[in-house]
Amino acid sequence: METKVPSSSGMFPRVLLVVIDGATPRIVCPLVRTGHFPVLARLAEAGTMHEASVTIFPSITPAATTSILTGAYPAEHGIAGASWYDAARGEIAYYGDDFWVIAREGFGEFVRDFLLRLNGDRLTAPTLFEIVERTGKRAACLNYLVFRGTSAHRVAMPKLLSTLPGVPLTETVEGPSLLSLGDFVGPRTAGGRKLSEKGGLFHRFGMDDASTAAMLRDLMAERSLPDFTVAYFPDNDYRSHELGPSGALPVIAAVDRMLGEAFEAGGGLERVLSDTWVIITSDHGHCEIRPDAAAAIHLDAILHDFRQAALGRPWQAGDEILICPNMRAAQIYLAAATAESVERVAAAALADPRIDLAIWRAGPDPDDGYVVVSSRGRVTFRRANGVSSTRAGRAGDAFGTIWSWEGELAVLDLIDDGGVLYDGQYPNPFERIANALDLEKSGDVWLTAEPGCEFQVPGGEAHRGGGSHGALHALDSHSPVIVAGPERMTLPRAMRSVDLAPLCTSLLGMSMRYAVGQPRGPVMSGRVRDTGAR
C-alpha cells in the first residue's frame, strides 16, 4: 500500500507521528476500544487501529526507534540493539539506562555517544527528517533520540551535567530544522519563540513526557506544526520496567490527556484532523517478568567455561567470548568464531531451560542461511532466491519473501499451509532474524529468554516483577498503530514497524526506497561480515 491522500485544498496534509515507548497493544488496545483512553479512542474511531504491528529483532528501543524513522532493519540502519561490539573502534556501543556502564565509561563519553555517534557514523540509513527536508518540506523532532537531519544545532550542556568530569560544554549536531533534545537543544518556533519545556533533573533534563507534550501543545497553539513532526513519549517504558505494562497504564492515561490538551490548543481534534494525519504507535511491547530470583538469567555463570571479556570493556588477550546484554536478548561475540565454537556456546546456553532460542548465521554470506535451535528442535532457513530443493521446505511469508528451510518449523512456531507461512508465538521470525544477523556488527550467537525471564549482568538488575523486552517472542514484539486524518484509510492486515516510514512519506505525497508491505533484504552494502579472529 502506498496511498497518497491530498486534502480538500489540493495540498498534502501534515503528518504527526507520536511514539509512546513500550505501549503494549494487548494491554492498551482493549482499553482504547472501550473508551478508557478517550483521545486515543476518538482517533481510532475517526480512523483505524491495528493491534499487532510487528517490530524488529531485537525488540529494544535504540534499534526499534531507528527502524521506525528509517523504514529499515538493523542490517541496513546499523544500530544492532542497545549493546553491541563495535569492531571498528574496538569498543562496546551501549545505549541503555543501566548506570553501571555509564559509570565505567564516564558520563562525558556517554553523552557524546548519544548526541554524536548514534546519529553520526553508527547510523547508516537516511532518516525521515533527511528525506522530508531534502524535498523542501519542514520537519520537527520533539525528544526523539534518532534525530539526524540537515540543519546544524548547537548543544548546550545542562549546568548540573556540565560539572561532571569529561562532559563537553558545547557540541553541534545535525537535525531537522526544528529540533528538541530536552535541555540539550531548545527548539524555537518558526516565529523565533522558544517552545515551552519542563527541564531539570526531575524531568530527566527535559527528556520526559511532560516536556514533549508542552512543546507539542505550543506548536499546535501557534499553528506552526511543520509538514512532518515526531513526538516521543518515553515515560511508559520506564514505568513498565518497574511495574509491568498493566501497572504503567496511568502513564498511558496521562499521555492521552496531554495529547487531548495539544489537540485542543490546535482548535480541537476535528480541526486538527482536517489537515493533519495523526499516527500513534510504539517501538515494542513488554513481557511481564516473574518476581522470583530465578527470573534473572546470569549468562556469565551459565557460560563460565568460556573466558569472558569484562562487561563494558573491549577484548583482552586470552578472552574467548564477549557478552552484550539486550534485556531479554543477548549477543555473544566469539574471539575466533568457528562452526564448532558457535555450536559449543549455543549448547552451553540452551542447557539452561530459561533460555528459549539460540540463533546464529550458518556462514558469512546471507545465502548460507540462519540457524535457530531450541528445546523444540533445530531449523536452518534462508531466502529461497529461486532455488528449489527436494530436501527443503519452501513457502512465502506475509510480505512476499519466499523462504526455504531444513528442520522443524515448530522451533519458531511456524506452520506451512500450502506454501504460505503462518506464525504464532514469534511474529514474522524469518525476516526479523535475517535482517538482524545480516548486519556485520551482529553477534556471533544471539540468545533470547523464555517469557517471564530476562538476562542479568554483573552490576545491573533484571526487572523482576516488572516488564522487559528485546526477544523475538510476541509478548515483546507487537505495537499498536492508530491512524486518523482527513480521510479514512485501511491499513494492511500484516503490518510492521518498518512500514511506518513509507506510510508517512506516502501521506506527505512523497516516495522513498520502500513501499508499505514490501519484502526486505538482504542488505549488505558490499560489506564483508567480520567472522574471523578478533
Salt bridges, closest charged atoms under 4 A:
ASP21 OD1 - HIS284 NE2 3.27
GLU51 OE2 - ARG33 NH1 2.68
GLU76 OE2 - ARG513 NE 2.92
ASP86 OD2 - ARG89 NH1 3.36
ASP86 OD2 - ARG122 NH1 2.40
GLU91 OE2 - ARG89 NE 3.82
GLU91 OE2 - ARG117 NH1 3.11
GLU91 OE2 - ARG122 NH2 3.26
GLU109 OE2 - ARG117 NH2 2.67
ASP113 OD1 - ARG122 NH2 3.18
ASP121 OD2 - ARG89 NH2 2.69
GLU130 OE2 - ARG134 NH2 3.67
GLU130 OE2 - ARG148 NE 3.24
GLU171 OE2 - ARG112 NE 3.74
GLU197 OE2 - LYS194 NZ 2.36
ASP208 OD2 - HIS203 ND1 2.57
ASP218 OD2 - ARG193 NH2 3.50
GLU222 OE2 - ARG193 NE 2.62
ASP235 OD1 - ARG204 NH2 2.42
ASP237 OD2 - HIS241 NE2 3.35
ASP237 OD1 - HIS284 NE2 3.72
ASP237 OD1 - HIS286 NE2 2.77
ASP237 OD1 - HIS469 NE2 3.37
GLU242 OE1 - ARG239 NH1 2.49
GLU261 OE2 - ARG257 NH1 3.13
ASP275 OD2 - ARG14 NH2 2.96
ASP275 OD2 - ARG271 NH1 3.76
ASP283 OD2 - HIS284 NE2 3.36
GLU288 OE1 - ARG26 NH2 3.01
ASP292 OD2 - ARG290 NH2 2.87
ASP305 OD1 - HIS304 NE2 3.10
ASP319 OD1 - ARG307 NE 3.70
GLU343 OE2 - ARG378 NH2 2.54
ASP352 OD2 - ARG354 NH2 2.76
ASP356 OD1 - ARG376 NH2 3.44
GLU406 OE2 - ARG382 NH1 3.04
GLU431 OE1 - ARG496 NH1 2.96
ASP438 OD1 - ARG361 NH1 3.58
ASP438 OD2 - ARG383 NH2 3.25
GLU440 OE2 - ARG527 NH1 3.54
ASP444 OD1 - ARG529 NH2 3.99
ASP444 OD2 - ARG534 NH2 2.87
GLU454 OE2 - HIS463 ND1 2.96
ASP476 OD2 - ARG328 NE 2.81
ASP499 OD1 - ARG496 NH2 2.85
ASP530 OD2 - ARG534 NH1 3.31
